[in-house]
Amino acid sequence: MTSNFDNMTLEEIWNEIDVRLKEKPEPYKNMNAIYSIVLLGEDGGQFGLKFSDGNAETIIGTPDESDCALSMSVKDFKKLLGGNLNSVASYMMGKLKVKGNVGLALELENLLKKYSF
């Protein structure tokens, strides 16, 4: 099942991410990382993802700490979730900004590809 993100608010998208992650925990069972994600543009905001000991938590707002901070447009974030954005190419073109562990940014893209958004 894929979602039509164009008709969803970011809060609805994050709720959908939360549901999908909890339905299928296997892909992140060994991940221990906290992501801070700033989405720019209309309906933008600050969000987070926390993976710890086989659990996933979505955060609306800024996490207290993060291992990897990402910044991108809302439009590009929706493309990333849909599997239509290459994070390396976006990083090289300046569309995706990463602070902290760049390897974790790649790991997040690979993780998201394992879900149908």
Backbone bond lengths (Angstrom), bond angles and torsions (degrees), N, CA, C in turn:
res aa  C-N    CA-C-N  psi(-1)  N-CA   C-N-CA  omega(-1)  CA-C   N-CA-C  phi
1 M - - - 1.445 - - 1.521 109.34 -
2 T 1.320 117.37 129.62 1.447 121.04 176.66 1.520 109.31 -112.62
3 S 1.305 115.26 152.82 1.453 120.98 -177.46 1.515 110.30 -101.93
4 N 1.326 116.95 150.36 1.445 121.52 173.68 1.518 107.43 -96.06
5 F 1.329 116.48 94.04 1.453 121.44 -175.03 1.517 113.22 -68.17
6 D 1.334 117.97 -22.52 1.464 120.21 -177.98 1.517 111.70 -61.35
7 N 1.318 117.58 -28.65 1.469 121.50 -177.90 1.516 112.93 -100.59
8 M 1.339 117.27 11.56 1.460 120.90 -176.94 1.528 110.58 -117.33
9 T 1.337 116.15 144.72 1.463 120.06 172.63 1.532 107.77 -76.58
10 L 1.318 116.07 164.31 1.465 118.70 177.69 1.522 111.34 -62.96
11 E 1.305 117.14 -34.97 1.469 118.97 178.11 1.530 110.32 -63.29
12 E 1.330 116.96 -40.67 1.468 120.46 177.08 1.525 110.95 -65.59
13 I 1.329 116.09 -38.75 1.473 120.07 178.11 1.523 109.99 -63.13
14 W 1.345 117.41 -44.59 1.462 119.99 179.91 1.518 111.83 -65.34
15 N 1.322 117.05 -35.11 1.468 119.49 175.16 1.526 110.27 -64.55
16 E 1.324 117.00 -39.19 1.470 121.27 178.03 1.529 110.64 -65.58
17 I 1.330 116.80 -41.35 1.467 120.66 176.80 1.522 109.54 -59.44
18 D 1.330 116.45 -44.49 1.463 121.55 179.78 1.525 111.10 -58.56
19 V 1.331 116.34 -46.65 1.469 121.07 179.72 1.524 110.52 -60.89
20 R 1.330 117.00 -48.00 1.473 120.35 -177.28 1.528 111.36 -63.70
21 L 1.329 117.41 -41.57 1.461 120.00 179.85 1.528 111.39 -63.99
22 K 1.307 116.66 -39.82 1.473 119.63 -179.11 1.529 111.92 -73.09
23 E 1.332 117.14 -28.77 1.471 120.69 177.24 1.526 111.81 -70.54
24 K 1.319 116.94 -28.60 1.461 121.56 -173.56 1.536 109.96 -138.19
25 P 1.341 117.63 80.08 1.462 120.93 -176.44 1.535 115.38 -80.95
26 E 1.294 117.69 -12.99 1.469 121.00 -175.05 1.541 114.06 -53.53
27 P 1.341 119.93 -45.54 1.474 119.35 -176.39 1.528 115.11 -61.29
28 Y 1.321 119.06 -24.67 1.474 119.68 -177.46 1.529 112.68 -114.41
29 K 1.322 117.19 15.47 1.468 119.87 -174.68 1.531 113.33 -58.70
30 N 1.338 117.88 -27.08 1.461 120.39 -179.15 1.532 113.16 -106.33
31 M 1.330 117.10 7.73 1.463 120.51 -179.20 1.521 110.63 -85.45
32 N 1.307 115.23 139.63 1.456 122.46 172.34 1.527 106.62 -137.34
33 A 1.328 115.64 93.36 1.462 120.30 -177.25 1.520 109.36 -157.47
34 I 1.320 114.62 151.34 1.457 121.12 175.13 1.522 107.68 -120.94
35 Y 1.324 115.57 127.09 1.457 122.45 -179.93 1.524 109.93 -110.66
36 S 1.308 115.40 135.70 1.455 122.41 170.88 1.525 105.96 -108.32
37 I 1.317 117.40 128.60 1.462 120.90 -175.13 1.522 109.29 -128.44
38 V 1.329 115.55 117.33 1.458 121.78 176.61 1.519 107.21 -103.00
39 L 1.326 115.48 121.24 1.458 121.02 -179.87 1.521 108.26 -109.52
40 L 1.326 114.80 125.56 1.455 122.09 -173.26 1.519 111.36 -102.56
41 G 1.327 116.25 146.06 1.458 121.10 177.38 1.514 110.94 112.85
42 E 1.318 114.38 -170.40 1.463 120.57 -179.37 1.525 110.28 -58.39
43 D 1.315 116.63 132.34 1.461 123.49 -179.99 1.525 112.01 69.91
44 G 1.338 117.34 13.13 1.459 121.29 -178.35 1.517 112.21 -70.06
45 G 1.304 115.61 178.53 1.457 120.82 179.63 1.510 110.80 168.26
46 Q 1.310 115.16 -169.56 1.453 121.84 -179.76 1.519 109.26 -113.47
47 F 1.332 114.39 136.86 1.454 121.46 -175.04 1.519 109.26 -142.66
48 G 1.303 115.85 171.38 1.452 119.57 177.75 1.515 111.97 -152.68
49 L 1.308 114.28 158.67 1.460 122.66 173.93 1.522 107.06 -131.52
50 K 1.309 115.66 132.30 1.462 120.11 179.30 1.516 108.60 -125.66
51 F 1.320 115.30 124.01 1.460 122.01 176.64 1.525 107.78 -115.90
52 S 1.328 116.03 123.37 1.452 119.77 -177.27 1.524 110.15 -154.33
53 D 1.323 115.95 124.02 1.466 122.30 173.94 1.529 113.40 51.12
54 G 1.325 116.63 44.01 1.462 120.87 177.25 1.515 114.78 81.58
55 N 1.326 117.47 6.74 1.459 121.88 178.12 1.521 110.30 -114.72
56 A 1.327 115.51 150.56 1.459 121.43 175.87 1.517 108.65 -124.92
57 E 1.323 114.88 140.73 1.462 120.42 178.53 1.520 108.13 -134.84
58 T 1.326 116.24 128.97 1.457 120.03 172.98 1.524 107.50 -95.09
59 I 1.317 115.26 143.11 1.455 121.10 -175.92 1.526 108.41 -125.69
60 I 1.309 116.59 124.60 1.458 120.30 172.40 1.521 105.01 -97.25
61 G 1.320 115.73 113.56 1.459 122.67 -169.86 1.518 107.89 118.16
62 T 1.284 116.42 -172.09 1.461 121.05 -177.17 1.517 110.75 -96.60
63 P 1.334 117.81 128.94 1.467 119.19 174.97 1.535 110.04 -64.04
64 D 1.317 117.29 153.62 1.457 121.33 179.79 1.522 112.22 -60.70
65 E 1.307 115.61 -33.40 1.466 121.68 179.18 1.514 108.04 -146.92
66 S 1.342 115.97 161.24 1.465 118.30 176.74 1.522 110.02 -150.72
67 D 1.318 114.31 152.09 1.464 121.17 175.80 1.523 110.55 -90.44
68 C 1.331 114.94 -24.58 1.459 121.26 -176.79 1.529 108.17 -147.75
69 A 1.322 116.17 124.94 1.464 121.07 178.64 1.523 108.92 -111.20
70 L 1.326 115.46 127.04 1.459 121.53 -179.31 1.521 109.32 -115.75
71 S 1.319 115.64 146.76 1.455 121.10 175.66 1.526 107.53 -139.07
72 M 1.346 115.65 128.81 1.460 121.28 179.97 1.518 108.87 -160.15
73 S 1.303 116.16 170.99 1.459 119.75 177.88 1.526 109.93 -75.90
74 V 1.327 115.29 157.37 1.462 120.81 176.00 1.525 109.42 -58.34
75 K 1.325 116.23 -42.60 1.471 121.88 -179.20 1.535 110.95 -59.00
76 D 1.336 116.66 -45.76 1.465 119.78 -179.94 1.527 111.72 -69.20
77 F 1.324 117.37 -34.02 1.460 120.50 176.70 1.527 110.85 -62.06
78 K 1.316 116.07 -42.76 1.467 120.31 178.19 1.525 110.55 -63.40
79 K 1.335 116.38 -37.84 1.471 120.02 176.46 1.528 110.74 -65.54
80 L 1.324 116.68 -40.32 1.465 121.22 179.07 1.522 110.49 -60.53
81 L 1.325 116.85 -46.20 1.462 120.46 179.35 1.524 111.74 -63.32
82 G 1.323 116.22 -35.18 1.455 120.84 -179.84 1.520 113.44 -79.93
83 G 1.336 117.01 -1.14 1.461 120.94 -179.25 1.514 113.23 77.74
84 N 1.337 116.92 18.83 1.461 121.16 -176.65 1.519 113.15 -110.68
85 L 1.315 116.66 22.40 1.456 120.56 179.52 1.518 108.70 -141.70
86 N 1.307 115.93 129.64 1.450 121.79 176.65 1.526 107.62 -94.27
87 S 1.326 117.20 117.66 1.458 120.36 -175.01 1.529 112.34 -64.94
88 V 1.321 118.79 -34.92 1.468 120.95 -179.90 1.527 109.91 -65.19
89 A 1.327 116.80 -47.49 1.462 120.65 178.84 1.526 110.37 -62.98
90 S 1.319 117.32 -41.18 1.468 121.37 179.72 1.527 110.80 -64.66
91 Y 1.314 116.44 -38.56 1.458 121.46 178.15 1.532 109.96 -64.53
92 M 1.323 116.34 -45.02 1.467 121.49 -179.16 1.533 111.59 -64.73
93 M 1.334 116.98 -31.95 1.466 121.27 -179.67 1.527 111.74 -87.87
94 G 1.323 117.59 -2.37 1.455 120.92 178.97 1.518 114.43 82.46
95 K 1.328 117.69 7.53 1.468 120.77 178.69 1.526 111.59 -79.41
96 L 1.308 116.36 -23.78 1.465 122.59 178.29 1.524 107.71 -121.71
97 K 1.313 115.51 124.37 1.458 120.35 177.25 1.527 107.77 -109.13
98 V 1.335 115.23 136.83 1.457 121.02 -177.54 1.524 109.49 -128.21
99 K 1.318 115.87 131.54 1.463 121.75 172.05 1.516 106.85 -120.99
100 G 1.311 115.33 139.51 1.461 118.79 -178.79 1.519 110.10 96.23
101 N 1.291 116.65 -144.82 1.460 123.39 -173.75 1.533 111.17 -76.86
102 V 1.335 116.31 104.49 1.470 121.69 -178.78 1.535 110.45 -65.02
103 G 1.312 117.39 -32.90 1.470 121.01 178.04 1.520 111.44 -59.89
104 L 1.323 117.16 -34.54 1.461 120.38 177.91 1.525 111.91 -67.28
105 A 1.324 116.54 -30.96 1.467 119.67 176.73 1.527 109.90 -64.51
106 L 1.321 116.69 -42.39 1.473 120.62 177.12 1.525 110.88 -66.20
107 E 1.311 115.92 -38.21 1.464 120.56 178.91 1.536 110.45 -63.16
108 L 1.339 116.74 -38.53 1.461 120.46 178.69 1.522 110.82 -65.45
109 E 1.328 117.30 -42.89 1.468 119.63 177.97 1.528 110.30 -60.10
110 N 1.320 116.93 -45.82 1.475 120.41 179.16 1.516 111.40 -62.57
111 L 1.319 117.51 -37.50 1.462 121.35 177.96 1.529 110.36 -64.57
112 L 1.317 117.26 -47.96 1.465 120.83 -177.05 1.527 112.16 -62.15
113 K 1.327 116.66 -29.59 1.472 120.54 178.73 1.532 111.96 -66.25
114 K 1.319 117.01 -17.51 1.470 121.19 -179.20 1.526 112.59 -83.98
115 Y 1.338 115.86 -0.24 1.466 121.37 179.95 1.513 108.91 -119.44
116 S 1.305 115.79 152.46 1.465 121.50 176.80 1.513 109.50 -98.04
117 F 1.327 115.30 101.92 1.463 118.63 -179.94 1.501 110.34 -105.27
